[in-house]
Every structure is written in C-alpha cells, then in structure tokens.
Amino acid sequence: MTDAAPNGGLLRGAATAVARGGAAALAAIVLASCGDGTSGPSRTPASILVVSGNDQAGPAGTILSIPLRIRVLTTDSLAVQGVSVGWSVTTGSASVAPATSTTNANGEASTTVHLGTIEGPVTVEAAIAGVPAAQFALLNGDPCSNTPPMTTGVTVNGTLSASDCVIFDGTAIDFYTLTQAAATNVQVSMTAPTYVPYLFLYDSTGQVVGVSLDQIDDSTANVRALLPPGLWVVGANAFDVGGFGHYRLLAGVHATDVSACESTWVTRGIDVQQVSATTPCPFPNGLSTDELFLFVGWTGQAITVEVTGASFQAGIEIADGFFATRASGQASGTGQVASVTYTPATTDIFYLHITGTAGAALPYRLVVR
C-alpha cells in the first residue's frame, strides 16, 4: 500500500483568494473550512477505518516501513479531530510507539511497529472508547515462509502488497497450504478486482505442479488438478509487477472424473478411475484426443504414465508445449496397460493425450508415477 499524498487544495485556494479578492475572500474560505472540515467537539466517533499499513511483513527485530494509520469517522463519514487512539499488540511479538496518539484534522492517527525476536503473525489493534477496534494483520518474519492453511469450501480473503514474498519475475505472492486426505479433483479460483490474478500450485517439496492457464477474465484465475493425498501449496499471485490489492481465494472439490478438454493438471501419485468423453478434444497438431491432461515435467526427472482401458485398447502420447510428440505408448490389446516413461531434458509444460475410446464413454484407470 502507499499513503495518499496530502491534499493542498485549501492552501492553493487561499492563495488564489488573496490574489483575487483580498483579505475578505480569504476569511470566507477559512470560515467555510471551519464549518465543513474535519474537527469539532460536537462530533461523536462511530467507526475506525484502516487507512494504511495493513498486511505488512518484515524480518524479526526490524521496524515496519509503513506506519499504521487509521481514520476516525462519524455515522455520516465525517472525520473526527482530537480523539485519543490507543494502540496495542494483541497477538505476536512486537511493540508500538507511540502507544497513544490523537487524531488530526483529517481524523487520522498513526503509530509505528517494531517487530520482536519471535517470528509469526502479529495483530495490532487501534481502539477508542465506545467504538469497535480496528485490526492490522502483520507478519514478523520472512513472508516467503508464511504458509497459513486453507480449507476446501472456505473463502480466503487476502491482500497482495509490496511487503509480500516476491518470486523470480518480481511479482508478489502469498502462499497457503491445502491438505487432501484422498485423491481429489481440486479447482482453486482467485478473484482480484484491481489487477490480473495468477495462480501457482506446488507440491510439498516446492516444485510447481500446475498454473492457471485458463483465465476466465482479467479479474479471475483458475487452476484445476487431480491431486493424490497429501499437502499442497497454493500460490496467490499477480500476473504483473506492481499488482497489489485485495483478492479472494477459494478451493473447491469436483468429481474425480474430468471432461476431455478441461485444462486439468496431473502429478505423480495419482491413481484414479476416469470415464472418457464422448466428444473428442481437437489438438493443434491434428490429433483428436479422447482425453487431455497437462503436467509439469522437471529436468532429468522421469515420469511414468499408465492407462488401462477395460473395454478398449488404450494409447498414450506425451507432447511438449509446441505440440511435438516426445513419447508414446500403446496397449497390446483390450484391457491391457498402455505405459510410457519420459524424462524431460528441460523443465516445461507437457500435454498428456489418451486415445482409443473412439468417442465412446468408456471407463479407464489413470496412474502417474
């Protein structure tokens, strides 16, 4: 976040008034400002608005670069001057200075946070008598090591800011852990109103296993994957450098079987039953594949895919991002296993085609090792 620049409109107007209308015009401006301004002992505080400083992170023992700032408002959203605001650390290792500050003519008050020696989440509250307190969610420690849990079906509200973890391309990212007890078809969606969102999906070792190729629009990103049981990490990211602001994140569980042309990622450890789609998925190199999946192949790491069709002779083809075939395998007959092993020379996205169903809805077993 960045603080708004101070408004110099009153000073600019006063200077113009003196030049054009003399002291009388200047007095009129000053009196008007007193009547419509932001102070007044008769105003009653009704709410506290967080202005800046939320969602910051920093190394233990340092002072956060952006002061925490709030604005006190009436029920009519008028600013209240002269209110004493108490600042306190309610969770985590940190201190604030000053512990008490008074709202200015804009109804604003601020404090500075000094992080302590113990890493972890920090919560700071700004409180005044008779009004619900405002909270600041901060992090003491490396933001790249912060991985709070998320749960399928529960929306996560977050904010990307300049103090978040920064990845290889200079964009900000927040990490969340997602634990699956069984093989699951998971779809994670991220919605951001002020920037283009992007999603990464990582395994427990930190390797990327999927990204959001299907952008619904400039404000929503999706990534869908067949995941074996275990711990996975979701990366909520901005597509462009400087993409900061609020986002919503939601993970949902779908039927394990996927349709032919969905952009669904697979990874090692998957062993699931599928049913082929009746409408083949056209592929740019001229192949019409019955089923289409994606996977991330890592340099020098072999991946083996097996497909068993109970009532058809299964085939497998692995193609690179330019749709060139890299490896293929064919079952010897109906009910037999089609198997292919491929070791990428470079890390890339690969397509996995499953053929042989001839447009019929036929069950098959998909295994990735």
Secondary structure, DSSP 4 states (H G I P E B T S, - for coil): --PPPPP-HHHHHHHHHHHHHHHHHHHHHHHHHHHHSS--TT----EEEEEE-TT-EE-TT-B-SS-EEEEEE-TTS-B--S-EEEEEEEESSEEEESSEEE--TTSEEEEEEEE-SS-EEEEEEEEETTEEEEEEEEEES-GGG---B--TT--EEEEE-TTSEE-TTS-EEEEEEEEESS-EEEEEEEE-SSS-EEEEEE-TTS-EEEE--EEEETTEEEEEEEE-SEEEEEEEEESSTT--EEEEEEEEEE-SS--TTS-EEE-TT-EEEEE--SS-EE-TTS-EESEEEEEEEPTT--EEEEEEETTS--EEEEE-TT--EEEEEE-SSTTPEEEEEE--SS-EEEEEEEE-STT---EEEEEE-
